[in-house]
């Protein structure tokens, strides 16, 4: 079962639906194809989809230090405090200014891997289903990961490199508070350091010729950890299983059963929860970044900019976003009491009932300039229902007299590849929309437009630094076909395709299997696509599901483009 996705970028925000977090992310539309291999089915090809992203975190630029050494020390201090999320922010922001600094790169790598370990040990499906596995079962899952990486990852990776990164992950885990509390309670620090030293001296970058030798080495390390620390095989092998993807790109990883379930819900645009996007701010609580329209949170009167300071009486001002998310977990029909701080007002309590929340791809479709017949569509993702929603929006706007369109893809992190292709096809009559190139033969393809059903109206596209993957497919096609002006800021720069491979024990393996290219053969990975009209400072608070023209310089510029003489003539 496979869906191709032009994925979503990662950031540190979290969308809370059924209490567990979900990753923000990619572009998809199911083109169902069944592939039965030895121990897994292949399904869902993504260009990174996640609702809780940490990998390519888009850090909000804080006050940057004046030199890389000061920035490095700030990051190290945060690491010492186990504040991995803020360390990632600090390193990411600093690397925007000092791109080649090796110390900052190493710090970011360290913080990301430690953050991954923390997240695993906050995931109940990992702790209940994966960590306790027997040696044989855990090694079989590890072998699934090895096989898929070697067979499908976009670049060739040798077994030794994969295992070396697993060894590094275990070495880091033995210094991680959550890992030690969960698996080594009461173990002496001296013994733990002795095992870490043995890993470094005997197994660091050890040459490994093939998969079977890899299993032997991991087995040896299991024996070492059991003999020295009484550490069971399951947690050891899970560090090799999840750590294997640390040698790949930011968008490849192993999904626990919970993360896999969240991903499937993300594709459908349906979740259970209260319907907020939140991000932790130390000492303040969970800052609400967005309120999903028509959700329990919206009905309770919550607003963007509010802070959740407590959940059912539990203070969450000093919790991580993931820890707070676990407090919001609950079954459909249950209620949760939130303590809310709004500006400098006295905090107040409100109750929300958890229920199914429908996340529409088209959040707004309305005429915003009736004199010139200018319609506006705000699209927040590319899901299974996106094409149907777009068609309905276009026909509705046509009935209202639409003569030109502003298509808003700001803060749209991506989604299904097929959805991106189909929506672009609504505006381009002929020629290439996008092409993909991968190492496996079935990852290389070219997708073309069809004249039937094309909307031949003046078009302006809005993008920003959070427009990623599937959004960038749209922008690349609009640019190369000269279909309309692009207004805003440089896009995120995620131009790769991920495939999700179903593995054992309810897990999945997400791997980058191809890169995608615009109709003219361009790819802007890690660079981003520049707009035709640059608006340096976008709106400060752009509400989801609403339009605020007086406070939206991007939208004002787009309106000017469409009312200019060259467009009105068309």
Secondary structure, DSSP 4 states (H G I P E B T S, - for coil): --EEEEPPPP-S-EEESSSSEEB-----EE-----B-SS-BEEEEES---BS--TT---------SSHHHHHHHHHHHHHTT-HHHHHHHHHHHHHHSTT-HHHHHHHHHHHHHHHHHHHTT-HHIIIIITT--HHHHHHHHHHHHHHHHHHSSS---HHHHHHHHHHHHHHHTT-HHHHHHH-TT--HHHHHHHHHHIIIIITT----SHHHHHHHHHHHHHHHHHHH---HHHHHHHHHHHGGGGS-TT-EEEPHHHHHHHHHHHHTEEEE--EEEEEETTTEEEEEEE-TTSHHHHTT--TT-EEEEETTEE-TTS-HHHHHHHT---TT-EEEEEEE-TTSPPEEEEEE-EEEE--SEEEEEEEETTTTEEEEEE--B-TTHHHHHHHHHHHHHHTT--EEEEE-TT---EEHHHHHHHHHTT--SSEEEEEEESSGGG-EEEE--STT---SEEEEEE-TT--THHHHHHHHHHHTT-SEEEES------EEEEEEE-GGG-EEEEEEEEEE-TTS---TTT-PPPSEE-SS--SS--TT---GGG-HHHHHHHHHHHSHHHHH-
